[in-house]
Each structure stands twice: as C-alpha cells, then as structure tokens.
C-alpha cells in the first residue's frame, strides 16, 4: 500500500511539473511565435545587419538568450532591457510630465487618457501616485497627450505607425485610448517577441498580428508587429508617426528609408531622440530634421525634458494642419 502511495505521489509531482502556470503558457506561446518568426525571416533571406545599429546588435543577442530561456515575469528588470526600455523613480522629468498631464492638456485629451488602466503583468512598481501607474507609463501617457493635443477629434487618428515599440507599452496606451485605431510597429524580432508577450497578456480583446512575411495589407483595428527588414517595401498612409528614441538609435541606412517615405505620409509626426548619444554613437538627427522641414507645414522642436545620463535630447512635433 505504501509503495502504491509513493508511486502515485511521484506521478502526481511529475504531472504537475508539466502543467505550466498562466504566465508560463504565455511565455511558451511567445517562444513558439518568436522561433517561427526567426525561421521565416531566415528562409526568406531578409535579415540584414544594416537595419540594426551596432549598439542594438549586442542588446538583441542578450534579449534572445532571455527570450529563449525559462519563463521570467521580471524580464523588464534584466539589465539589457531596463537600460533601454524602462524608466524608474520620480524625479524632475516625471514632475514635468505630471504637471503637463494635470494642468496643461485639453478636456478631450484628459478624457482619452482616462481610458487607460495600468497593468502589473511584468512586475514594475506603480511609482506615479497621481495616475496610479509606472514611471514608464507616465512617460508614454505624456507622449500620447502631445499627439492628441495637435488633433481636434479622436476620429482623426485611425492609423498609427510606431518605429521602435519598446516592450509595447505605448501601443497598449494607444489601443486603450483609441480602440478603433490600427497600430503598426516596426521593430527587431526580439522586440516583437517581447511586445507580443506583453500585448497578448494585457489586452484581452485586441487582435495582435505578427507578420512573418511581407504584409500586403493591414487588418483594420488590429495591432501589427512588423520586422523592420520589411520597411522598404511597405506603403502606408498614416495619421500618426511616432518614434520615442527608437529612430534616433537606428542606423542612418534606416533613417533614410523612413525619411524617403515622408514618415509614412503621417499627418502628425512625434519624435523624441538623442542629439548627442552614448559615446557619440547616435548623432544623425540633422537628416531627420531636414526631412521634417520638407514634409510638414507646422513644426515645434525643443530640448527634451528627460534627464537620461546627462545626454542632450530633443522633442519634435510636426503636423500638416
């Protein structure tokens, strides 16, 4: 009898070890999608190192190791990701953003942003008490507000193109505040994998599409995750083009392609980036500034308020209005 119980106990332990937690299931699904994406890109022979800045080449390799490893609900705490995608603490930067959101935005913008609700999915503390959100979400709410403030009605924003989507937090804010919008993110495969994990886990009703081959069209109202290698062969008429530090950290090769597309013909363009980057690595802003002047009738450019290691940063908002 005792031997039978011991055997049943062992079998139960083995069975339970094979049952993944809800997060583990999401993680396994992300890994499957990531492997499928990488295999499809390799078979199509579209992977080109010219699309990835040398700084990001090292970072993406570290991300790949994490993504293919064990389920890690604190992946955003890993240094290679925290260093590039996550802000923490409440300082002068955050006080500026809180003041702007509370006192310097129109009623319609406040109404849109009130649709946002924070998630604890990836275990980042909610350090901003005023909006009950993470420091990262506070910054992304600020970006969204700047865009909303340039447009009279939310119906004017139907298609949003984001270059460099981080872990998907800004896209999540756009989808929560503008449920009807079609959102297209161009990024590296590793970032796409992280975005798919985050967005699929925090947006219950959203349709998240990972494009493993060149898309011929974009399903209305969905969030589309598109490898940056396809950017040269895609034509989009966007309402908004947004890139928060992603475009300033891209190679000139990629910046030229985006500029040649007139920022996907976006009515409104919002850029935040580096004027003088880490060890002089990112200093191609003049190309972007020149093309903004060629394509937009109204332009506002100023130093960006974020203190990121004493770097010089800019904020640029442009529109045809």
Secondary structure, 3 states (H helix, E strand, C coil): CHHHHHHHHHHHHHHHHHCCCHHHHHHHHHHHHHHHHHHHHHHHCCCCHHHCCHHHHHHHHHHHHHHCCCCCCCHHHCHHHHHHHCCCCCCHHHHHHHHHHHHCCCHHHHHHHCCCCCCCCCCCCCCECCCCECHHHHHHHHHHHHHHCCCCCHHHCCEEEEECCCCCHHHHHHHHHCCCCEEEEEECHHHHHHHHHHHHHHCCCCCEEEECCCCCCCCCCCEEEEEHHHHHHCCCCCCEEEEECCHHHCCHHHHHHHHHCHHHHCCEEEEEEEEECHHHCCCCHHHHHHHHHHHCCEEEEEECCCCCCCCEEEEEEEECC
